[in-house]
Amino acid sequence: MRKLLPVMSLALALTLPVAHAQTPAWTGAVQPTNPTPTDDTGALGRGLTVDAAGNQYVAGVLQNGAGSGGRATRVFGTTTLTGGNGYGSGFVAKLSPTQQWQWALKATSSGEGATFQETAVSPAGDTYAMGYVSDDASILPNGGSVLTVGSSTYTTTKDFASFITRLNASGQPQWLAGVSGAQIFGLGWDATAGNLVVAGVYVGTVTFGSTTLPAAPSTGLFVARLSATGQWVSAVGATTNGTASSSRFVVSQATVGPQGQAAIAFRIRNGAVTLGSTTITSTSATQATNVVAQLSAANQWAWAAQTSAPGTSSVAYATHDLRYDRAGNLLLTAESIGNGLQLGTTTVNADEFVARLSPTGQWGAVGTIGHGTASTSYTDALAVDGQGNAVLLGSFPAAATYTFGTRSLVSPATGSKFVARFNPTTTSWDYAQLAPASSGDGYGFEAAAVDGTGNLLATGNLRGGVTFGSTVLTNPTTFGTNAFVARLSNAGLPTAVRQPAGATPLALYPNPITAGTSATLRLAAPAATARPVVLRDALGRAVAHATIAAGSQEGTVATQNLAPGLYMLEAGTSRAQLIIE
């Protein structure tokens, strides 16, 4: 007999009020093994991504010994990686949902070194890993370093370059693409177009495939798109016309949204920059204008939110991180440099804050972290859960009391860590709590992500000892560092199905379904007109499409090439969750 799952009961099970949510708790952590733990080498986690099935992808760097010059070696499960020349080599590794190492890969350079910075995962299970390679400009101003990933190589033509490699489900590199003179800050997969989207900063003249960007006398910003086969599809760039000694054009952060849009945060002083039909002009030689701008999936500048520096402050705010939610809202963490910062209708004083920009670029909810007379807190990592809440990991620079709205949190010592969740819908902090204390020289968070069930995964570097739940991580305090990935349960809210008012029930069978087969969906009544059907992954990306014909009550949607995990099916206003195993 067919098993039908009415989505109304499923939605109720998944959308419990915040007041009934469980308290976040650290439940485990993992680190690669250093076979010579008393050496002075290091490993640092820089980027973290979670796929729909809960697998974790960590990117970072193996740091050669600063004093000894010895090459760093780390063991990821059954894979041993040893760094190459220079300061270090990049690594990217996959963890299962139960935090078992699955595979690991390195990137080496014949020059000063290389790193992996961030990853993105396609619905088909391919991993796109992005990294950075740099040299001493006084020695190799025109590049010439050879980057090696697997059997592929890329030779730089400037003193710095970014690169991307595509890895299959087994972690084997399929190709390597590089661009010299550009630094990628953010990347993401556009499932609708089937392209990888990258955004960042460039210097001088830079070419992506057949597109050469406007020459940047100081720096410029860019968004480029790369096909699944490693070919540059398009690129858009912009730079300032400011040439005075007081002119500044600084790109702070960039991120890519679930529908292929990209956002870039920058500030401009004593110059102008044109984004589509909008020209942003700063005439001050002492105060910069902060800007967050969005480029659509069609490579059109959609909006630019400008903020003036308050009072005599040199800048309005210092951006720390940017992340999209599934609905296309943009979350930003930053520090207000002075009192009186105006974000929409909210005034922010000299505090750390998180703010949300709507899909049309309007400032909305803002949450601040008050610090009294102590130094301002700092957000080390930002993640967004399945319901659009912001989860922050950060540090306190002083032993003092910090306030998260109506909540207070006492920092017992300099360098204490915290985790907190801000709800933009209620404009309130759901919780704020201390992260585990450490021994020795401590640890630091670098990046984080929330999976579909609300677990927070965080990576960073460890120098000393720390306990996450029942897992004790250690690293000699007088020597190098080690990377780690820690898990905090109930940190975010799970991806939920919320039925719009008046929506009719939608049934799915079988559910769960085996990957590669087709699911059948059934409407409450025959469709009056052709009904489009969209299947989205846990990040909100469209991964499959179908249509229920007019007059029909049932349709099917294929799951070929989709990884196991939690998905959402949309048929008009009706929605249902689909579990692929």
C-alpha positions in Angstrom: 0.0 0.0 0.0 1.3 3.5 -0.9 2.4 5.6 2.1 1.1 9.1 1.9 2.6 11.8 4.1 0.3 14.8 4.6 2.5 17.8 4.9 0.4 19.6 7.5 1.4 17.1 10.2 5.0 17.2 9.0 5.1 20.9 9.1 3.8 21.0 12.7 6.4 18.6 13.7 9.2 20.8 12.2 8.1 24.3 13.2 8.1 24.3 17.0 8.1 27.7 18.6 11.5 29.0 19.8 10.4 28.8 23.4 10.2 25.0 23.1 13.5 24.6 21.4 16.2 22.5 23.1 19.3 24.2 24.6 22.3 24.1 22.3 24.9 21.6 23.4 28.4 20.7 22.1 28.2 17.1 21.0 31.6 16.3 19.6 34.6 17.4 17.5 37.4 16.0 15.4 40.8 17.0 14.3 43.4 15.5 11.9 46.3 13.7 13.5 49.8 15.2 13.7 52.2 12.2 13.6 54.9 14.4 15.3 52.8 16.4 17.7 55.7 18.3 19.3 56.9 19.9 16.0 56.2 23.5 15.1 54.0 22.9 12.1 50.4 23.9 11.9 47.0 23.2 10.3 44.2 25.8 10.1 40.6 25.4 9.1 39.5 28.4 7.0 36.2 27.4 5.3 33.3 25.0 6.0 30.4 23.8 4.0 27.6 21.3 4.8 25.6 19.5 2.2 22.0 18.3 2.2 23.0 15.0 3.8 25.0 16.5 6.6 28.5 15.8 5.2 31.0 18.5 6.1 33.7 19.9 3.8 36.6 21.7 5.5 39.2 23.8 3.6 42.4 25.2 5.1 46.1 25.3 5.1 49.0 23.0 6.3 51.5 25.5 7.7 55.2 24.6 7.6 57.2 25.1 10.7 58.0 28.8 11.2 61.2 28.1 13.0 62.2 24.7 11.8 61.0 25.1 8.2 59.7 21.5 8.4 56.9 20.5 6.2 53.5 20.0 7.9 52.0 16.5 7.9 48.5 15.7 8.9 46.5 12.4 8.8 42.8 12.6 7.8 41.5 9.1 8.5 43.3 6.9 6.0 44.8 9.7 4.0 48.2 11.4 4.9 48.9 14.8 3.5 52.4 16.4 3.6 52.8 20.1 2.6 55.1 21.5 -0.1 57.2 24.6 -0.5 56.9 28.0 1.2 54.8 28.8 4.2 52.4 26.0 3.5 49.9 24.1 1.3 46.2 24.0 1.0 44.0 21.1 2.1 40.4 20.2 1.6 38.8 17.2 3.4 35.4 15.6 3.7 33.7 14.4 6.9 30.7 12.1 7.1 27.6 13.2 9.1 29.1 11.2 12.0 32.4 13.1 11.6 34.5 10.3 10.1 37.1 11.4 7.6 36.2 10.3 4.1 38.9 11.8 1.9 41.5 14.6 1.8 43.4 16.4 -0.9 46.2 19.0 -1.0 47.3 21.9 -3.2 51.0 22.8 -3.4 52.9 25.6 -5.0 56.5 25.9 -6.2 56.5 29.5 -4.9 55.7 30.9 -1.4 52.7 28.7 -0.7 49.0 28.0 -1.3 45.8 27.6 0.7 42.3 26.3 0.2 39.8 28.9 1.5 36.3 27.7 0.8 34.1 25.0 -0.8 30.7 24.7 -2.5 28.9 21.4 -3.2 26.6 20.8 -6.1 23.4 18.7 -5.9 25.1 16.0 -7.9 27.7 15.7 -5.0 30.7 17.4 -6.7 32.8 19.6 -4.5 34.2 22.8 -5.8 37.2 23.9 -3.7 38.6 27.4 -4.0 42.1 28.5 -2.9 44.7 31.2 -3.1 48.4 31.2 -4.1 50.8 34.1 -3.4 54.4 35.1 -4.0 56.8 37.9 -3.0 55.9 40.7 -5.4 59.5 42.0 -5.3 60.8 38.6 -6.5 58.1 37.3 -8.8 56.0 40.4 -9.8 54.9 38.5 -12.9 54.2 35.2 -11.2 55.7 32.0 -12.6 54.8 29.8 -9.6 53.4 26.4 -10.5 50.3 25.3 -8.5 49.6 21.6 -8.4 46.4 19.8 -7.5 46.4 16.1 -8.2 47.8 15.8 -11.7 46.7 19.2 -12.8 48.9 22.4 -12.8 48.4 26.1 -13.2 51.2 28.6 -13.7 50.6 32.1 -12.3 51.2 35.3 -14.3 51.1 37.7 -11.3 52.3 37.6 -7.8 48.9 36.3 -6.5 46.2 34.2 -8.0 43.0 32.3 -7.1 42.2 28.8 -8.2 39.2 26.4 -8.3 39.2 22.7 -8.6 36.3 20.3 -9.0 36.3 17.1 -7.0 34.1 14.1 -7.6 32.2 12.3 -4.9 35.4 10.4 -4.1 37.5 13.5 -3.7 39.4 13.1 -7.0 40.2 16.3 -8.9 38.6 16.6 -12.3 40.1 19.9 -13.5 41.9 23.0 -12.3 41.1 26.6 -13.2 43.0 29.7 -12.2 42.9 33.4 -12.5 46.0 35.6 -11.7 45.6 39.0 -10.2 42.2 38.1 -8.5 41.3 37.0 -5.0 38.0 35.2 -4.5 36.2 36.0 -1.3 33.0 33.9 -1.8 31.6 31.2 -4.0 28.4 29.2 -4.4 26.6 26.8 -6.8 23.8 28.1 -9.0 21.7 25.0 -9.5 19.4 26.7 -12.0 22.2 27.6 -14.4 24.5 24.8 -13.5 27.4 27.2 -12.9 29.7 28.0 -10.1 29.6 31.7 -9.1 32.6 33.4 -7.5 33.1 37.0 -6.3 36.0 39.0 -4.9 38.6 41.6 -5.6 41.2 42.1 -8.4 44.1 44.4 -9.2 45.2 45.7 -12.6 44.0 43.9 -15.7 42.4 40.5 -15.2 40.8 38.2 -17.8 38.2 35.5 -17.2 38.0 33.4 -20.3 37.2 35.8 -23.1 36.2 38.7 -20.8 38.7 41.3 -19.7 37.6 43.4 -16.7 38.2 47.2 -16.6 41.7 48.0 -15.5 41.8 48.7 -11.8 44.5 51.3 -10.8 44.1 50.2 -7.1 41.5 47.5 -6.7 38.3 46.5 -8.3 35.4 44.1 -7.5 34.2 41.2 -9.7 31.6 38.5 -10.1 32.4 35.6 -12.4 30.7 32.4 -13.5 32.4 29.1 -14.2 30.8 26.1 -15.9 30.8 22.6 -14.5 33.5 21.7 -17.0 35.8 24.4 -15.8 35.2 27.1 -18.5 34.7 30.7 -17.6 31.2 31.7 -18.8 31.0 35.4 -17.9 32.5 38.1 -15.7 31.4 41.5 -14.4 33.8 44.0 -12.8 33.8 47.5 -11.5 36.4 49.9 -10.1 36.8 53.4 -8.9 38.0 56.5 -10.8 39.6 57.9 -7.7 43.3 58.6 -8.2 44.1 61.1 -5.4 46.3 60.0 -2.5 43.3 60.1 -0.2 41.2 57.8 -2.5 40.3 54.4 -1.2 38.4 51.4 -2.7 38.3 48.5 -0.3 36.4 45.3 -0.9 35.7 43.6 2.5 33.5 40.5 1.9 31.6 38.7 -0.8 29.1 35.9 -0.8 26.8 34.0 -3.3 23.1 33.3 -2.8 21.0 30.2 -3.5 19.5 31.6 -6.7 22.9 32.6 -8.3 22.9 36.2 -7.0 26.1 37.6 -5.5 26.6 40.3 -2.9 29.8 42.4 -2.3 30.5 44.7 0.7 33.0 47.5 0.0 33.8 51.0 1.0 34.8 54.0 -1.2 36.5 57.3 -0.3 37.1 60.3 -2.6 36.1 58.6 -5.8 33.2 57.1 -7.7 32.2 53.7 -8.9 29.4 52.8 -11.4 27.3 49.6 -10.9 24.9 49.3 -13.8 22.7 52.4 -13.8 23.9 53.5 -10.3 26.9 55.7 -9.7 28.2 55.8 -6.1 30.2 58.9 -5.4 32.3 59.9 -2.3 33.7 63.4 -2.2 35.2 63.2 1.2 39.0 62.8 1.7 38.5 61.6 5.3 35.2 59.6 5.5 34.3 56.6 3.4 30.9 55.5 2.2 30.1 51.8 3.0 28.2 49.9 0.3 26.6 46.5 0.0 25.7 45.7 -3.6 23.9 42.8 -5.3 24.4 41.4 -8.8 21.5 39.2 -10.1 21.9 35.8 -11.6 21.5 37.5 -15.0 24.6 39.7 -14.3 22.6 42.8 -13.7 23.3 45.1 -10.7 20.0 44.9 -8.7 20.7 47.3 -5.9 23.3 49.1 -3.8 22.7 50.0 -0.1 24.8 53.0 0.8 25.7 54.0 4.4 27.5 57.2 5.4 30.0 57.2 8.3 28.4 58.8 11.4 30.0 61.9 13.0 33.7 62.1 12.4 34.2 58.3 12.0 36.4 57.3 9.0 34.0 54.5 8.0 30.5 53.6 8.9 31.2 50.0 9.9 33.8 47.2 9.5 32.3 44.2 7.8 33.1 40.8 9.2 30.9 38.3 7.3 28.1 38.0 4.8 25.6 35.2 4.3 22.4 34.7 2.4 19.4 32.8 3.8 17.2 30.5 1.7 14.7 33.3 0.9 17.4 35.6 -0.6 17.7 37.9 2.4 21.3 38.9 3.2 22.7 38.7 6.7 25.7 40.9 7.6 27.9 41.0 10.7 30.0 44.1 11.4 31.3 46.6 14.0 29.9 50.1 14.0 32.9 52.4 14.2 31.0 55.2 15.9 27.8 56.1 17.6 24.8 57.1 15.5 25.1 54.7 12.6 21.8 54.6 10.8 20.6 51.3 9.2 17.1 51.8 7.9 15.1 52.9 10.9 17.5 51.5 13.4 20.3 53.5 15.0 23.4 51.6 16.1 26.1 52.8 18.4 29.7 51.7 18.5 28.8 48.0 18.9 29.1 44.7 17.1 25.9 44.0 15.2 24.1 41.6 12.8 21.7 43.1 10.3 19.5 41.8 7.5 19.0 43.3 4.1 15.9 42.3 2.1 16.1 40.7 -1.4 15.5 44.3 -2.7 18.3 45.8 -0.6 16.3 47.4 2.3 17.8 47.4 5.8 15.5 45.5 8.2 16.1 43.7 11.5 19.2 44.6 13.5 20.6 42.9 16.6 23.5 44.5 18.6 25.9 43.1 21.1 26.4 45.8 23.9 29.8 46.0 25.6 29.4 48.8 28.2 32.8 50.3 28.9 34.7 47.2 27.7 36.1 46.6 24.3 33.7 45.6 21.5 33.1 41.9 20.9 34.1 40.4 17.5 32.2 38.0 15.3 34.6 35.2 14.0 32.0 33.3 12.0 28.4 33.7 10.7 26.0 30.9 9.7 22.4 31.0 8.7 19.9 28.2 9.7 17.1 26.8 7.6 14.6 29.4 8.8 16.8 32.5 8.2 18.2 33.0 11.7 21.7 34.2 12.2 24.1 32.0 14.3 27.2 33.9 15.4 30.5 32.6 16.8 32.7 35.2 18.3 35.1 36.3 21.0 35.2 38.7 23.9 38.3 40.8 24.2 37.8 41.5 27.9 36.5 40.0 31.1 33.2 41.9 31.2 29.4 41.7 30.8 28.1 41.8 27.2 24.4 42.2 26.3 22.5 40.5 23.5 19.2 42.4 23.6 17.6 41.5 26.9 20.2 38.8 27.6 23.4 39.2 29.4 26.5 37.1 29.1 29.5 37.4 31.4 32.9 36.9 29.8 35.1 35.3 32.5 38.4 36.1 30.8 40.0 37.8 27.9 39.5 35.8 24.7 36.4 33.9 25.9 34.3 32.6 23.0 30.5 32.8 22.5 27.8 31.5 20.3 24.4 33.3 19.9 21.4 33.2 17.6 19.5 36.2 16.3 16.0 35.9 15.0 15.3 38.6 12.4 11.6 37.8 12.5 11.2 38.7 16.1 14.2 41.0 16.1 15.4 39.3 19.3 18.2 37.0 20.4 17.0 33.5 21.0 20.0 32.6 23.1 23.6 33.6 23.9 26.0 31.3 25.7 29.7 30.8 26.3 31.7 28.4 24.1 34.0 25.9 25.9 36.9 27.3 27.8 40.4 26.2 26.7 43.8 25.5 28.2 47.1 26.8 26.9 46.9 29.4 24.1 43.3 28.5 23.2 41.5 28.2 20.0 39.8 30.3 17.4 36.8 29.9 15.1 37.2 30.7 11.4 34.0 29.5 9.7 30.7 27.8 10.4 27.6 26.3 8.7 24.2 25.0 9.9 22.9 21.7 8.6 19.3 20.9 7.8 18.5 19.6 11.3 19.9 22.6 13.1 23.4 21.4 14.0 26.1 24.0 13.8 29.5 22.8 12.5 32.5 25.1 13.1 36.1 25.0 12.1 39.2 26.9 13.1 42.6 26.4 14.7 43.6 24.9 18.1 46.7 25.7 20.2 46.3 24.0 23.5 43.3 22.0 24.7 39.5 22.3 24.6 36.6 19.9 25.3 33.5 19.9 23.0 30.9 17.7 24.8 32.7 14.5 25.6 35.5 15.0 23.0 38.8 16.3 24.2 41.0 18.0 21.6 44.7 18.7 22.4 47.6 20.3 20.7 51.0 21.3 22.4 50.7 24.9 23.5 54.3 25.8 22.8 54.4 24.5 19.2 52.2 24.7 16.2 48.4 24.5 15.7 45.9 22.0 14.4 42.6 22.3 12.6 39.3 21.1 14.0 35.6 20.7 13.3 33.2 20.9 16.2 29.5 20.3 16.4 26.9 22.2 18.4 23.4 20.5 18.4 20.2 22.7 18.4 22.3 25.8 17.5 19.9 26.6 14.6 16.3 25.8 13.7 15.8 23.0 11.3 14.7 23.6 7.7 10.9 23.7 8.0 7.9 23.4 5.7 5.6 26.4 6.2 2.4 26.3 4.2 1.1 29.6 2.9 -2.4 30.5 4.0 -5.0 28.7 1.9 -2.5 26.1 0.5 -3.9 22.7 -0.3 -2.2 19.6 1.1 0.4 17.8 -1.0 1.3 14.1 -0.6 4.5 12.3 -1.6 5.3 8.6 -2.0 7.5 6.8 -1.4 9.0 9.0 1.2 11.9 8.5 2.1 13.0 7.6 -1.4 16.0 5.8 -2.8 18.4 8.1 -4.6 18.1 7.8 -8.4 14.4 6.8 -8.4 11.3 9.0 -9.0 8.9 10.3 -6.4 5.2 10.7 -7.1 3.3 13.7 -5.8 -0.4 14.0 -5.5 -2.5 17.1 -5.3 -5.7 17.3 -3.3 -7.6 17.9 -6.6 -6.8 17.9 -10.3 -4.8 21.0 -11.4 -6.9 23.6 -13.2 -3.8 24.6 -15.3 -0.4 23.2 -15.7 1.3 23.2 -12.3 5.1 23.7 -12.2 7.0 21.6 -9.6 10.4 22.6 -8.1 12.6 20.4 -5.9 15.0 22.4 -3.7 17.9 21.2 -1.5 18.5 22.2 2.1 20.1 25.5 0.9 17.1 26.5 -1.1 18.7 25.8 -4.5 16.4 24.4 -7.3 17.8 21.0 -8.2 15.0 19.4 -10.2 11.9 20.6 -12.1 8.7 18.9 -13.3 5.2 19.8 -14.4 1.8 18.4 -13.5 -0.4 18.7 -16.6 -3.7 20.5 -16.6 -6.4 18.1 -15.5 -4.0 15.8 -13.8 -3.7 15.2 -10.1 -0.4 13.4 -10.0 3.1 13.9 -11.3 6.6 12.6 -10.8 9.9 14.2 -10.0 13.3 12.5 -10.7 16.1 12.3 -8.2 18.9 11.2 -10.5 22.3 12.7 -9.5 21.0 14.0 -6.2 22.9 13.3 -3.0 21.1 11.8 0.0 19.5 14.4 2.3 16.5 16.6 3.0 14.8 18.3 0.2 11.7 20.5 -0.3 9.1 20.0 -3.1 7.0 23.0 -4.2 3.9 22.7 -6.4 2.4 26.1 -6.6 1.7 27.2 -3.0 1.8 23.7 -1.7 5.0 22.3 -0.2 6.3 19.0 1.2 9.6 17.7 2.4 11.3 14.7 0.6 14.0 12.6 2.2 16.4 11.0 -0.3 18.4 8.0 1.0 
